[in-house]
Amino acid sequence: MARITKWDPEDEQFWEREGKRHASRNLWVSVPALLLAFAVWQIWSVVAASLNDVGFNFTNSQLFTLAALPGLTGATFRLFYTFVVPIFGGKNWTIFSTATLLIPSIGIGIAVQNPETSFTTMAILAALCGLGGGNFASSMANISFFYPRKAKGTALGLNAGIGNLGVSAVQFLAPLVITIGIFGAVVGGPQILPDGSQVWMQNAAFIWVIPIVLTVIAAIFWMDNLPGTKASVKEQAVILKKKHTWIMTWLYVMCFGSFIGYSAAFPLLIRTEFPEVNAIQFAFLGPLVGAAIRPVGGWISDKIGGAIVTFYDIIVMIAATIGVVYFYNAGNFTGFLIMFLILFVTTGIANGSTFRMIPVIFDNPKHGAAVIGWTSAIGAYGAYVIPEIFGWSIDTTGTANLALYIFIAYYVVSLVITWYYYSRKNAEVQC
């Protein structure tokens, strides 16, 4: 494949002649790479809920920690991954970062087969799943370079939205594949559940190995390093001195932090608060609707503006969280699930709308890409903080109410910030 020597997506003729074709090809390799990254990142949201069933003896606090640790390390990796695409090239980094997903996938597959595996070892493997979380920052920064401003919301929404489906993919597929010895004796024998049935917990991790290898090969042959996008860390780090970088970071924590944090905590929350319900049967639905709606949030924002979409979306988010509190305290699982699904939808829409706002606020494409990476990095800490807050709330008060009240307060502040800086009539930046 010929190397791209010129790149100017804002040039309408160039875009129609060849830019759109190259951008689409890179996007459709980036999407499965990001989906696999999210799947590996969130393996523990499923595995942690089932470990004690196959002979492990971890406390609830330890299980919540295993579900939360990938969020902590994934967000930290994102801080570095934010700046790597303009240094190493989007193609090069996609190949490397996708290949690293093999480390936790293989490691977890081996470790879960031995109930004597220590919590420390499991915690290290959970932390390594953060390699998947880190990929989002570099992937989104890379795709942002490929598209003109008029199409960034839709393109970034597709990349992130379908990529985010990796969370629901692992939560849907893992419970299925662990019930079948699909790899035979090659990857180890079954574990025995208390009722005498067999499961292959290792399959939850090993199932991703072959797709990872195939995606790395696709990136080698069909992705590009773009010219004119080189920038040092120093050149990109200027965004940290800009006020709107930090405002948009707060807002992205509000939506993506909620999406990924709830995704990590949802199975365990159902398991601990509604023990009569099969948590795994329902847990994947939240990430599914949240991820699926994200491209819609980006597309609508391309049409009517990201700020107005974000503003009204937060209002629904607040109402949905109040609904979660109500049905949770009523012990009504159906109402609790419906309200939580609405909450997931609102996080997905705002994920798309806020990432549409950033390229409008920051005219320089290199700065816009860096801000996208940076906000995604800080937002990803929600994957650690939210499960930990739920665990703390349940341990100290006996319920998840306090955690939910904290989240409502955060959303109210986010609503005011969005209105003041971006969506009111005389806002500082109309976006």
Stockholm file with secondary structure:
# STOCKHOLM 1.0

chainA/1-431         MARITKWDPEDEQFWEREGKRHASRNLWVSVPALLLAFAVWQIWSVVAASLNDVGFNFTNSQLFTLAALPGLTGATFRLFYTFVVPIFGGKNWTIFSTATLLIPSIGIGIAVQNPETSFTTMAILAALCGLGGGNFASSMANISFFYPRKAKGTALGLNAGIGNLGVSAVQFLAPLVITIGIFGAVVGGPQILPDGSQVWMQNAAFIWVIPIVLTVIAAIFWMDNLPGTKASVKEQAVILKKKHTWIMTWLYVMCFGSFIGYSAAFPLLIRTEFPEVNAIQFAFLGPLVGAAIRPVGGWISDKIGGAIVTFYDIIVMIAATIGVVYFYNAGNFTGFLIMFLILFVTTGIANGSTFRMIPVIFDNPKHGAAVIGWTSAIGAYGAYVIPEIFGWSIDTTGTANLALYIFIAYYVVSLVITWYYYSRKNAEVQC
#=GR chainA/1-431 SS CCCCCCCCTTSHHHIIIIIHHHHHHHHHHHHHHHHHHHHHHTHHHHHHHHGGGGTCCCCHHHHHHHHHHHHHHHHHHHHHHTTTHHHHCHHHHHHHHHHTTHHHHHHHHHHTTCTTCCHHHHHHHHHHTHHHHHHHHHHHHHHHHHSCHHHHHHHHHHHHHHHHHHHHHHHHHHHHHTTSCTTTTTTCCCEECTTSCEECTTHHHHTTHHHHHHHHHHHHHHCCCCTTCCCCHHHHGGGGGCHHHHHHHHHHIIIIIHHHHHHHHHHHHHHHHCTTSCHHHHHTHHHHHHHHHHHHHHHHHHHHCHHHHHHHHHHHHHHHHHHHHHHHHHTCHHHHHHHHHHHHHHHHHHHHHHHHHHHHHCCSHHHHHHHHHHHHHHHTTHHHHHHHHHHHHHHHHSSSHHHHHHHHHHHHHHHHHHIIIIISTTCSSCC
#=GC SS_cons         CCCCCCCCTTSHHHIIIIIHHHHHHHHHHHHHHHHHHHHHHTHHHHHHHHGGGGTCCCCHHHHHHHHHHHHHHHHHHHHHHTTTHHHHCHHHHHHHHHHTTHHHHHHHHHHTTCTTCCHHHHHHHHHHTHHHHHHHHHHHHHHHHHSCHHHHHHHHHHHHHHHHHHHHHHHHHHHHHTTSCTTTTTTCCCEECTTSCEECTTHHHHTTHHHHHHHHHHHHHHCCCCTTCCCCHHHHGGGGGCHHHHHHHHHHIIIIIHHHHHHHHHHHHHHHHCTTSCHHHHHTHHHHHHHHHHHHHHHHHHHHCHHHHHHHHHHHHHHHHHHHHHHHHHTCHHHHHHHHHHHHHHHHHHHHHHHHHHHHHCCSHHHHHHHHHHHHHHHTTHHHHHHHHHHHHHHHHSSSHHHHHHHHHHHHHHHHHHIIIIISTTCSSCC
//
